[in-house]
Amino acid sequence: MVTQQGRQPVEVAKELGICIDTLRSWLKASGVQMGQVSRYNQEQQKIRELEGEIRALRKQLGEKEEIIEILKKSVGILSKP
């Protein structure tokens, strides 16, 4: 939950009804340190932000391409004698 979903260890410990120290020991036993979890969470947040930005830019690109097509058609219509 902590590493795969990018959730805060304190939040996960509360949800599971365990002490944060227990969760820390589990993470340590699995080879994950709390600093790594924090860095991982920050990286996941940045990835989500960038994915959102990509979606917005793709939407803008689609809108611009539609406008370009409309302008091309209107130029063709207005160019005819």
Short mmCIF file of the C-alpha atoms (twelve columns), coordinates in Angstrom:
data_MODEL
# 
_entry.id   MODEL 
# 
loop_
_atom_site.group_PDB 
_atom_site.id 
_atom_site.type_symbol 
_atom_site.label_atom_id 
_atom_site.label_alt_id 
_atom_site.label_comp_id 
_atom_site.label_asym_id 
_atom_site.label_seq_id 
_atom_site.Cartn_x 
_atom_site.Cartn_y 
_atom_site.Cartn_z 
_atom_site.pdbx_PDB_model_num 
ATOM 1  C CA . MET A 1  0.000   0.000  0.000   1 
ATOM 2  C CA . VAL A 2  2.777   2.365  0.920   1 
ATOM 3  C CA . THR A 3  5.062   1.633  -2.008  1 
ATOM 4  C CA . GLN A 4  2.548   0.489  -4.632  1 
ATOM 5  C CA . GLN A 5  -0.139  3.108  -4.057  1 
ATOM 6  C CA . GLY A 6  2.153   5.911  -2.920  1 
ATOM 7  C CA . ARG A 7  0.290   6.449  0.329   1 
ATOM 8  C CA . GLN A 8  1.752   7.907  3.494   1 
ATOM 9  C CA . PRO A 9  2.962   5.316  6.028   1 
ATOM 10 C CA . VAL A 10 1.096   7.005  8.892   1 
ATOM 11 C CA . GLU A 11 -2.156  6.861  6.916   1 
ATOM 12 C CA . VAL A 12 -1.666  3.179  6.084   1 
ATOM 13 C CA . ALA A 13 -0.793  2.322  9.692   1 
ATOM 14 C CA . LYS A 14 -3.990  3.991  10.930  1 
ATOM 15 C CA . GLU A 15 -6.073  2.218  8.301   1 
ATOM 16 C CA . LEU A 16 -4.600  -1.153 9.250   1 
ATOM 17 C CA . GLY A 17 -4.945  -0.400 12.954  1 
ATOM 18 C CA . ILE A 18 -1.259  -0.930 13.649  1 
ATOM 19 C CA . CYS A 19 1.511   1.120  15.180  1 
ATOM 20 C CA . ILE A 20 3.648   3.133  12.755  1 
ATOM 21 C CA . ASP A 21 6.719   1.416  14.218  1 
ATOM 22 C CA . THR A 22 5.297   -1.956 13.187  1 
ATOM 23 C CA . LEU A 23 4.809   -0.714 9.647   1 
ATOM 24 C CA . ARG A 24 8.329   0.716  9.617   1 
ATOM 25 C CA . SER A 25 9.738   -2.627 10.707  1 
ATOM 26 C CA . TRP A 26 7.776   -4.383 7.935   1 
ATOM 27 C CA . LEU A 27 9.095   -1.921 5.376   1 
ATOM 28 C CA . LYS A 28 12.624  -2.342 6.687   1 
ATOM 29 C CA . ALA A 29 12.287  -6.141 6.562   1 
ATOM 30 C CA . SER A 30 11.199  -5.891 2.932   1 
ATOM 31 C CA . GLY A 31 14.222  -3.734 2.131   1 
ATOM 32 C CA . VAL A 32 12.384  -0.408 1.914   1 
ATOM 33 C CA . GLN A 33 13.506  2.530  4.039   1 
ATOM 34 C CA . MET A 34 11.242  5.404  5.036   1 
ATOM 35 C CA . GLY A 35 13.340  7.867  3.011   1 
ATOM 36 C CA . GLN A 36 12.790  5.721  -0.054  1 
ATOM 37 C CA . VAL A 37 9.037   5.711  0.596   1 
ATOM 38 C CA . SER A 38 8.979   9.502  0.841   1 
ATOM 39 C CA . ARG A 39 11.027  9.873  -2.331  1 
ATOM 40 C CA . TYR A 40 8.818   7.298  -4.075  1 
ATOM 41 C CA . ASN A 41 5.678   9.194  -3.007  1 
ATOM 42 C CA . GLN A 42 7.131   12.449 -4.331  1 
ATOM 43 C CA . GLU A 43 8.031   10.807 -7.622  1 
ATOM 44 C CA . GLN A 44 4.558   9.300  -7.961  1 
ATOM 45 C CA . GLN A 45 2.968   12.692 -7.277  1 
ATOM 46 C CA . LYS A 46 5.167   14.309 -9.933  1 
ATOM 47 C CA . ILE A 47 4.246   11.556 -12.405 1 
ATOM 48 C CA . ARG A 48 0.525   12.138 -11.757 1 
ATOM 49 C CA . GLU A 49 0.992   15.887 -12.276 1 
ATOM 50 C CA . LEU A 50 2.866   15.348 -15.533 1 
ATOM 51 C CA . GLU A 51 0.263   12.867 -16.784 1 
ATOM 52 C CA . GLY A 52 -2.429  15.458 -16.103 1 
ATOM 53 C CA . GLU A 53 -0.442  18.072 -17.980 1 
ATOM 54 C CA . ILE A 54 -0.007  15.693 -20.924 1 
ATOM 55 C CA . ARG A 55 -3.775  15.081 -21.044 1 
ATOM 56 C CA . ALA A 56 -4.448  18.826 -21.034 1 
ATOM 57 C CA . LEU A 57 -1.882  19.462 -23.766 1 
ATOM 58 C CA . ARG A 58 -3.282  16.670 -25.933 1 
ATOM 59 C CA . LYS A 59 -6.745  18.185 -25.571 1 
ATOM 60 C CA . GLN A 60 -5.406  21.605 -26.565 1 
ATOM 61 C CA . LEU A 61 -3.602  20.079 -29.531 1 
ATOM 62 C CA . GLY A 62 -6.808  18.422 -30.715 1 
ATOM 63 C CA . GLU A 63 -8.685  21.711 -30.450 1 
ATOM 64 C CA . LYS A 64 -5.967  23.552 -32.381 1 
ATOM 65 C CA . GLU A 65 -5.962  20.891 -35.097 1 
ATOM 66 C CA . GLU A 66 -9.742  21.294 -35.469 1 
ATOM 67 C CA . ILE A 67 -9.338  25.064 -35.806 1 
ATOM 68 C CA . ILE A 68 -6.639  24.605 -38.445 1 
ATOM 69 C CA . GLU A 69 -8.890  22.291 -40.469 1 
ATOM 70 C CA . ILE A 70 -11.765 24.782 -40.277 1 
ATOM 71 C CA . LEU A 71 -9.474  27.599 -41.428 1 
ATOM 72 C CA . LYS A 72 -8.160  25.508 -44.324 1 
ATOM 73 C CA . LYS A 73 -11.721 24.805 -45.480 1 
ATOM 74 C CA . SER A 74 -12.723 28.448 -45.161 1 
ATOM 75 C CA . VAL A 75 -9.684  29.579 -47.173 1 
ATOM 76 C CA . GLY A 76 -10.636 27.088 -49.877 1 
ATOM 77 C CA . ILE A 77 -14.214 28.353 -49.953 1 
ATOM 78 C CA . LEU A 78 -13.221 32.031 -49.976 1 
ATOM 79 C CA . SER A 79 -10.570 31.471 -52.675 1 
ATOM 80 C CA . LYS A 80 -13.120 30.214 -55.190 1 
ATOM 81 C CA . PRO A 81 -14.312 32.842 -57.697 1 
# 
